[in-house]
Amino acid sequence: MDTATRLELYRTMVLIRTFEEAILREYHADKKPVFDIGAGAIPGEMHLSAGQEPVAAGVCAHLTVDDAVTAAHRPHHFAIAHGVDLERMTAEIFGRVDGLGKGRGGHMHLFDPDTHFSCSGIIAEGYPPALGQALAFQRRGTDRIAVAVAGEGAANQGAFHESLNLAALWKLPVVFVIEDNDWGISVPRSASTCVTSNAVRAAGYGIPGKRVEDNSVEAVYEVAGEAVARARAGEGPSLIEVHTLRLWGHFEGDAQAYRSDLEGLPGRDPLPTYERELRTAGVLDDDAVKSVAAEASERVEAAIAFAKRSPEPSPESALEHVFA
């Protein structure tokens, strides 16, 4: 892999982590002294993607804004990697009128027609809409593709299997991505899933399936490149499962009493791991690391400030922008 690509993957991962750390800070800032999920500038549930940056960075590096991405309820990393406007996305998370959905969707329901990005709080919901997008791209004779992302728990949903079947039958240009972070909320995959890898399920639909075990952004990049090229060439869908890592709770406020692996999590963090790898390869040095971090921080803090300046929707506008 060339140096420019490796540096861009690192830059994307740093931007995602910087954003999630800032949202974590802002989310908890006014929920004290007793945690109240409904209080504060960012009310409601919050699912953050720290540890899963390699999946989004590695997959989206092969996409353009003309390609479509449907994500799950933990969506920020894919939104950022796919180029969703950071300021408007942040305003939406804060529930403000300058947000992507004018403050009506919140962080689990981001929708951006400019980059063909959407997500949902419903498990596996994004898979069928990705088929519709892929079908439209195919009918128009383009080389555009759709990417559908979900967690490993979603692979037990009917929508997952129905979507794989129809995509394979019609040879649709879609790449299915499963993020296996070991936990479906508080349930370990061993207690919910009969196979050790969801990638093997691809064979049941006659399509390629590959699993990336080590949460390596470069390994994801390589496997995703093959799947994207296959889809663009009209050869049909592929399934990728990445064994990734959820560094934080399922949602903010999650005590994680069910987890036995918390003590070892920092050592598995993919960001310092990749930074060390790039330093050893001579791609990064102290100055480059500081520069990337400063650039990410500047963008993120500008987005936070933009969101805070944006007004909240007025009660009188509650029924506007609801139906098309």
FIDREN-175136 format. One line per field, with one value per residue (C-alpha): residue in one letter; x, y, z; residue number from 1. Coordinates in Angstrom, 1 decimal. Layout:
<nodes>
zado	[a,...]
u	[X,...]
v	[Y,...]
w	[Z,...]
marba	[NUM,...]
</nodes>
This chain:
<nodes>
zado	[m,d,t,a,t,r,l,e,l,y,r,t,m,v,l,i,r,t,f,e,e,a,i,l,r,e,y,h,a,d,k,k,p,v,f,d,i,g,a,g,a,i,p,g,e,m,h,l,s,a,g,q,e,p,v,a,a,g,v,c,a,h,l,t,v,d,d,a,v,t,a,a,h,r,p,h,h,f,a,i,a,h,g,v,d,l,e,r,m,t,a,e,i,f,g,r,v,d,g,l,g,k,g,r,g,g,h,m,h,l,f,d,p,d,t,h,f,s,c,s,g,i,i,a,e,g,y,p,p,a,l,g,q,a,l,a,f,q,r,r,g,t,d,r,i,a,v,a,v,a,g,e,g,a,a,n,q,g,a,f,h,e,s,l,n,l,a,a,l,w,k,l,p,v,v,f,v,i,e,d,n,d,w,g,i,s,v,p,r,s,a,s,t,c,v,t,s,n,a,v,r,a,a,g,y,g,i,p,g,k,r,v,e,d,n,s,v,e,a,v,y,e,v,a,g,e,a,v,a,r,a,r,a,g,e,g,p,s,l,i,e,v,h,t,l,r,l,w,g,h,f,e,g,d,a,q,a,y,r,s,d,l,e,g,l,p,g,r,d,p,l,p,t,y,e,r,e,l,r,t,a,g,v,l,d,d,d,a,v,k,s,v,a,a,e,a,s,e,r,v,e,a,a,i,a,f,a,k,r,s,p,e,p,s,p,e,s,a,l,e,h,v,f,a]
u	[0.0,1.4,2.2,-0.5,-3.2,-1.9,-1.7,-5.3,-6.6,-4.8,-6.2,-9.7,-9.4,-8.1,-10.9,-13.5,-12.0,-11.6,-15.2,-16.4,-14.4,-15.9,-19.4,-18.7,-17.6,-20.6,-23.1,-22.0,-21.3,-24.7,-26.0,-24.6,-24.7,-27.0,-27.0,-30.3,-30.5,-33.1,-31.2,-28.8,-27.8,-27.8,-30.7,-31.5,-29.4,-25.9,-24.0,-20.3,-18.0,-14.6,-12.6,-14.5,-12.7,-10.8,-14.0,-15.4,-12.0,-11.0,-14.4,-15.2,-11.7,-13.0,-16.2,-17.2,-20.1,-22.1,-22.1,-24.7,-24.1,-26.7,-25.4,-26.7,-27.5,-23.8,-23.2,-20.8,-17.7,-19.3,-20.9,-17.5,-15.6,-18.1,-17.9,-21.1,-20.9,-19.4,-21.1,-24.6,-24.2,-23.2,-26.1,-28.4,-26.9,-27.6,-31.2,-30.8,-32.5,-29.3,-28.9,-29.2,-32.8,-33.5,-33.1,-35.8,-33.7,-31.0,-27.8,-29.4,-31.4,-28.9,-29.9,-27.8,-28.9,-25.7,-23.6,-26.4,-25.9,-28.6,-28.8,-31.5,-32.0,-33.8,-31.6,-30.8,-33.1,-30.5,-30.1,-33.3,-32.9,-29.4,-30.9,-33.2,-30.3,-28.3,-31.2,-31.5,-27.8,-28.0,-31.0,-29.4,-26.3,-23.9,-21.0,-22.3,-22.7,-24.4,-22.8,-25.0,-23.5,-24.9,-23.6,-23.1,-26.5,-28.3,-27.0,-29.7,-32.5,-34.7,-33.9,-30.3,-31.0,-33.8,-31.5,-28.6,-30.9,-32.4,-29.1,-27.5,-30.5,-30.4,-26.6,-27.0,-24.0,-24.0,-21.4,-22.7,-20.6,-21.0,-19.2,-18.6,-17.7,-18.5,-21.5,-25.2,-25.9,-25.0,-25.3,-22.1,-22.2,-21.5,-24.9,-26.9,-25.2,-24.7,-21.7,-18.3,-18.2,-21.1,-18.9,-19.6,-23.3,-22.4,-22.0,-25.6,-26.4,-23.7,-21.7,-18.1,-17.8,-14.6,-13.8,-11.1,-9.9,-7.5,-9.4,-6.6,-7.6,-5.2,-6.7,-10.2,-9.0,-7.7,-10.8,-13.2,-11.3,-12.0,-15.7,-16.2,-14.4,-16.6,-19.8,-18.7,-17.9,-21.5,-20.5,-22.9,-22.7,-20.2,-20.2,-17.5,-17.3,-14.8,-13.9,-13.7,-13.8,-16.3,-14.1,-16.9,-20.4,-23.3,-24.7,-23.5,-24.5,-23.9,-22.2,-20.9,-21.1,-21.6,-18.1,-15.1,-12.7,-12.7,-9.3,-7.5,-9.3,-6.8,-4.1,-6.4,-7.2,-6.7,-5.6,-2.3,-1.7,-1.9,0.1,3.0,2.8,3.1,5.9,7.9,7.3,8.5,5.1,4.6,6.8,6.0,5.3,3.0,1.1,0.6,-0.4,-3.1,-4.4,-4.5,-6.3,-8.9,-9.4,-9.9,-12.6,-14.4,-14.5,-15.7,-18.5,-19.4,-19.5,-21.7,-24.1,-24.3,-25.0,-27.8,-31.3,-33.5,-36.6,-39.7,-42.7,-44.8,-42.7,-43.3,-45.4,-43.1,-40.7,-42.4,-44.0,-42.8]
v	[0.0,3.4,6.0,8.5,5.8,4.7,8.3,9.0,5.9,7.1,10.6,9.3,7.2,10.1,12.3,9.7,9.2,12.9,13.4,10.6,11.9,15.4,14.0,11.9,15.1,17.2,14.4,14.0,17.7,18.5,15.1,15.5,14.9,12.0,10.6,11.4,10.1,12.7,15.7,18.1,19.6,16.1,14.2,10.6,7.5,7.8,5.0,5.8,3.9,4.2,1.1,0.4,3.1,0.6,-0.8,2.6,3.9,0.8,0.4,4.0,4.6,2.8,4.8,8.1,10.4,8.9,5.6,4.8,3.8,2.6,2.3,1.1,2.7,3.3,5.4,8.3,6.5,5.6,9.0,10.7,8.3,8.7,12.4,13.5,17.2,17.3,20.6,19.6,16.1,17.5,20.0,17.0,15.2,18.2,18.4,21.8,23.3,23.4,19.7,17.2,16.4,19.9,18.4,15.8,12.7,12.8,10.7,7.4,8.7,10.7,11.2,13.0,13.0,14.7,11.7,9.1,8.2,7.0,5.1,3.7,2.6,-0.6,-3.6,-4.7,-2.0,-0.6,-3.8,-3.7,0.1,-0.6,-3.2,-0.5,1.9,-0.8,-1.8,1.8,2.1,-1.2,-0.2,3.1,1.3,3.1,1.6,3.1,0.7,0.5,-0.6,-1.9,-2.0,-3.7,-5.4,-9.2,-9.4,-8.2,-11.3,-13.3,-11.1,-12.0,-8.8,-9.9,-13.2,-11.9,-9.1,-11.5,-13.8,-11.1,-9.3,-12.6,-13.5,-10.2,-9.7,-6.3,-4.0,-4.1,-4.9,-6.2,-5.3,-6.9,-5.3,-8.1,-6.3,-9.4,-8.0,-7.6,-5.0,-7.3,-10.6,-12.3,-13.6,-17.2,-17.1,-15.8,-17.1,-20.7,-20.0,-18.6,-16.4,-14.8,-14.7,-18.4,-17.6,-16.0,-19.5,-20.2,-17.5,-18.3,-15.1,-14.5,-14.1,-13.0,-12.3,-9.9,-11.1,-8.5,-5.1,-4.0,-1.0,-2.2,-5.7,-4.2,-2.0,-4.9,-7.1,-4.2,-3.3,-6.7,-6.6,-3.0,-3.9,-7.0,-4.9,-2.2,-4.8,-6.1,-9.4,-9.1,-8.8,-9.8,-10.2,-8.9,-9.5,-7.6,-8.7,-5.2,-3.7,-1.7,0.3,1.9,0.8,-0.2,3.2,6.0,5.2,1.5,0.2,-2.8,-5.2,-8.0,-7.6,-9.6,-8.1,-4.4,-4.5,-5.5,-3.2,-0.3,-2.7,-3.6,0.0,0.1,3.8,3.6,0.2,1.6,4.7,2.5,0.5,3.7,5.1,1.9,2.1,5.7,7.1,9.0,11.0,13.2,16.3,14.4,12.9,16.3,17.9,15.2,15.5,19.3,19.3,16.8,18.8,22.0,20.5,18.8,21.8,24.0,21.5,21.5,25.3,25.4,23.0,25.1,28.3,26.7,27.3,24.5,23.8,25.8,23.8,25.5,23.7,20.2,19.1,20.6,18.4,15.2,14.0,14.4]
w	[0.0,-0.9,1.7,0.8,1.2,4.6,5.8,4.6,6.4,9.6,9.2,8.8,11.9,14.0,12.8,13.8,17.3,17.9,17.0,19.2,22.1,21.7,21.5,24.6,26.4,25.3,26.0,29.6,30.3,31.7,32.9,36.4,39.3,38.5,35.0,33.2,29.6,28.8,30.1,28.6,25.2,23.6,25.1,24.4,23.8,22.4,20.7,20.0,17.7,19.4,18.4,15.2,13.1,10.9,9.4,8.3,7.1,5.2,3.4,2.6,1.2,-1.9,-2.2,-3.8,-2.7,-5.6,-3.8,-1.1,2.5,5.0,8.5,11.9,15.2,15.8,12.7,13.2,12.0,8.6,8.2,8.7,6.5,3.7,3.8,5.5,6.4,9.9,11.0,9.8,11.3,14.6,14.6,14.0,16.9,19.1,17.7,16.0,13.0,10.9,11.2,8.4,9.4,10.9,14.3,14.0,13.6,16.1,16.1,15.1,12.2,10.1,6.5,3.9,0.2,-0.8,0.1,-0.1,3.5,6.0,9.2,11.6,15.1,13.9,13.7,10.1,8.7,6.4,4.4,2.3,1.4,0.2,-2.2,-3.6,-4.1,-5.7,-8.0,-9.1,-9.9,-11.8,-13.8,-14.8,-16.1,-13.7,-11.8,-8.5,-5.6,-2.2,1.1,3.9,7.4,10.5,13.6,14.2,16.0,12.8,10.9,12.8,11.5,8.6,6.8,6.6,5.0,2.7,1.5,0.8,-1.1,-3.3,-3.9,-5.0,-7.2,-9.0,-8.9,-7.3,-6.8,-3.1,-0.4,2.9,5.9,9.4,12.3,14.9,18.2,20.2,22.0,20.9,23.6,26.6,24.9,23.7,20.1,21.4,23.2,20.1,17.0,15.8,13.6,14.6,11.5,9.7,6.6,6.1,5.6,2.3,0.8,1.4,-1.2,-3.6,-3.0,-1.6,2.1,4.0,7.6,8.8,12.3,13.6,13.3,10.9,8.7,6.0,6.0,5.8,3.0,1.0,1.4,0.8,-2.4,-3.8,-2.9,-4.2,-7.5,-7.9,-7.4,-9.8,-12.4,-12.3,-10.7,-7.8,-4.0,-1.4,2.4,4.7,8.4,10.5,14.0,15.5,19.0,21.0,23.3,25.2,26.3,24.0,24.9,27.1,30.6,30.1,33.2,31.2,34.2,31.8,30.2,31.4,28.9,30.0,31.7,28.4,26.1,26.0,24.6,21.7,20.7,16.9,16.8,18.7,17.1,13.6,14.7,15.9,12.7,10.6,12.7,12.2,8.5,8.4,7.4,10.6,13.0,16.0,13.8,11.5,14.4,16.0,12.7,12.0,15.6,15.4,12.0,13.4,16.6,14.7,12.4,15.3,17.6,14.7,14.2,17.9,17.9,14.8,16.4,19.6,17.6,15.7,17.3,18.6,16.5,17.6,18.9,16.2,13.5,14.9,12.0,9.3,7.3,8.6,5.3,1.7]
marba	[1,2,3,4,5,6,7,8,9,10,11,12,13,14,15,16,17,18,19,20,21,22,23,24,25,26,27,28,29,30,31,32,33,34,35,36,37,38,39,40,41,42,43,44,45,46,47,48,49,50,51,52,53,54,55,56,57,58,59,60,61,62,63,64,65,66,67,68,69,70,71,72,73,74,75,76,77,78,79,80,81,82,83,84,85,86,87,88,89,90,91,92,93,94,95,96,97,98,99,100,101,102,103,104,105,106,107,108,109,110,111,112,113,114,115,116,117,118,119,120,121,122,123,124,125,126,127,128,129,130,131,132,133,134,135,136,137,138,139,140,141,142,143,144,145,146,147,148,149,150,151,152,153,154,155,156,157,158,159,160,161,162,163,164,165,166,167,168,169,170,171,172,173,174,175,176,177,178,179,180,181,182,183,184,185,186,187,188,189,190,191,192,193,194,195,196,197,198,199,200,201,202,203,204,205,206,207,208,209,210,211,212,213,214,215,216,217,218,219,220,221,222,223,224,225,226,227,228,229,230,231,232,233,234,235,236,237,238,239,240,241,242,243,244,245,246,247,248,249,250,251,252,253,254,255,256,257,258,259,260,261,262,263,264,265,266,267,268,269,270,271,272,273,274,275,276,277,278,279,280,281,282,283,284,285,286,287,288,289,290,291,292,293,294,295,296,297,298,299,300,301,302,303,304,305,306,307,308,309,310,311,312,313,314,315,316,317,318,319,320,321,322,323,324]
</nodes>
